[in-house]
Amino acid sequence: MGIALFGLVGASAPNHNTLRAPIPWLRLPAMSDTVSQAVTCAAIVLSCLGALGMLNAHGRGWRPDSRLLFGAGALAVLVVANLTPVGSSDTASYAAYGRIAALGGDPYVTTPAQLGGAYGHLVSEGWRSTPSVYGPIATWWQAAAAVVGGDRPWLTIWALMLANAAAFLGTGHLLMRTAEDPVRAGLLWTANPLLIGVLVAGGHLDTLVACLAVCAIHFVHRAARWHHDLIAGGLVGLACGVKISTILLGVGLAWPMLRSGAWGRAARVTCAALLTPALLYGVYGLHALAPLSAASHLVSEPSLWAVFDRFGTASLGHRAAETATSVLWPLLMLALAWALRRRVPAGTPAVVAVPFALTFAWVLAAPWTMPWYTALAWALAALFRQGRLTQYLVVTTAVLALSHNSGGHGWTL
């Protein structure tokens, strides 16, 4: 029911929770803002309950055929991937940055507002004057879609949605092939209605990050020869070339190696993970990192830091409150990561447990956090046994989705 409602919202575009450029073959009447918000909230709640229910049933002995599970998830993925993106306007930004790059421009300097036209018009007002905050791999991914779409934004967005769906299913296939419990991996990723609604229906780049991360961990587990470490580090570097925050994965992989005395392995993984994004960003220059610096000061609502920023600004001043936040949130993240690491099921390999704890703690502690940021934590959770942490992850994703479920148009209630 949750997936069906996500699909209904996407098929009833344009509405409050979708972009203003619906896929041309959609013929359902547009939803009003109030109805769209109610249906999307219901979709999130039902998907959350569905995910929790399936995981609870699995914990009590339910063992569906993993091939049937993958097929059902793939069908749902293909349905929502062929509809207008739901829940965020990020795909419009992706399309605009891709169009800038496809035209020979620099998306780290040129903004969607400067691009203008049909592409610039689709980007939400909050991001229209912001250069790309994504890495070079993301830019080339977006540019490839823009080459396909040309001067038709809907076609570029559709290409991005289909590519994202392919990455999602590829990740799910690899997880089900490599996880200790393929059925649980399928329930947590490929057939997870909440994740399909957030990642696939939303068309977010975090799917590609999770895909590269799962591949990296696969090579770390193999670790038969030295070049496997270099490949793993290179994959982490490629993931950083999508979103720089994936550096947490590299830290999470290197830390257990250092603690176990595998200094050579840690050095190889770290060097490859650092050299790869350095080479990628070298294509554009250091100015490509400037938008990241500006974005690092953003605070999302609702969050602990939004409250702290409001009262801190009133009592200490804006600059002092901003400085305090930038110092305190990493400390909180590390404390949460330590607590989460202790609650990961016993027997989980450290190269899975530590990155999971770090990435989940980052979602909980960072001043700016969105529901799709949980993608990496979901992929890692699929690689260990059932536990309460999975339930916390479901609820966290659902709460964030309920808090940020507009199509980039802002709340009107």
Disulfide bonds with the S-S distance in Angstrom:
none
